[in-house]
Amino acid sequence: MRGYFVDDLLLIAPLHQRTGIRLFGEVIGAHKASLAVAVAECGRSAEEITVDLTQVDYLANGALETLVALARSLSGEQCLRVLAAPELRVRERLSARGWDRIETLRLIAA
């Protein structure tokens, strides 16, 4: 990601050790486009793109759907790695919709 995104609820910053982004605060439905742009700016040639949600207090279903759509758009050996704390219940939310079987989406518990 080339830059940062910030508003009253959310900060999106680039990761420095790996290709990806880290989010801080609350991710609501209005952030879907900013989230998609931030992931896209990470580079479509990267084998792994990391989205670190460990500092997120709230993740709207629309934002989770955006991450799923981004993972589905990856090809070949690429994957979207999502780091999330158990409090966000991402694993359960993905499983409830069958999204836990998407091969290009990997959830890493933090």
Residue pairs with C-beta under 8 A, 6 or more apart in sequence:
1 12
1 13
1 14
1 20
1 21
1 38
1 41
1 42
2 14
2 41
3 14
4 11
4 12
4 13
4 14
5 11
5 12
5 34
5 37
5 38
6 12
7 31
9 25
9 26
9 27
9 28
9 31
10 23
10 24
10 25
10 26
10 27
10 28
10 31
10 34
11 23
11 24
11 25
12 21
12 22
12 23
12 24
12 34
12 35
12 38
13 21
13 22
13 23
13 24
14 20
14 21
14 22
14 42
15 21
15 22
15 50
15 52
18 48
18 50
19 42
19 43
19 46
19 48
19 49
19 50
20 39
20 42
20 48
20 49
20 50
20 51
20 52
20 81
21 38
21 39
21 42
21 50
21 51
21 52
22 52
22 54
22 55
23 35
23 51
23 52
23 53
23 55
23 56
24 55
24 56
25 55
25 56
25 57
26 56
26 57
26 58
27 35
27 53
27 56
27 58
27 59
27 60
27 63
28 58
28 60
28 62
28 63
29 60
29 61
29 62
29 63
31 60
31 63
32 62
32 63
32 65
32 66
35 63
35 66
35 67
36 66
36 69
36 70
39 49
39 51
39 67
39 70
39 80
40 70
42 49
43 49
44 78
46 78
47 77
47 78
47 79
48 78
48 79
48 80
48 81
49 74
49 78
49 79
49 80
49 81
50 81
50 82
50 83
51 67
51 80
51 81
51 82
51 83
52 83
53 59
53 82
53 83
53 84
53 85
53 88
53 90
53 110
54 83
54 84
54 85
54 110
56 84
56 85
56 88
58 88
59 84
59 88
59 90
61 93
64 90
64 93
64 94
67 80
67 82
67 105
68 94
68 99
68 102
68 105
70 80
71 79
71 80
71 102
71 104
71 105
72 102
72 104
72 105
74 80
74 104
75 104
78 104
79 103
79 104
79 105
79 106
80 104
80 105
80 106
81 106
81 108
82 90
82 105
82 106
82 107
82 108
83 108
83 109
83 110
84 90
84 91
84 107
84 108
84 109
84 110
85 109
85 110
86 109
90 107
91 100
91 107
91 109
94 100
94 105
94 107
99 105
100 107
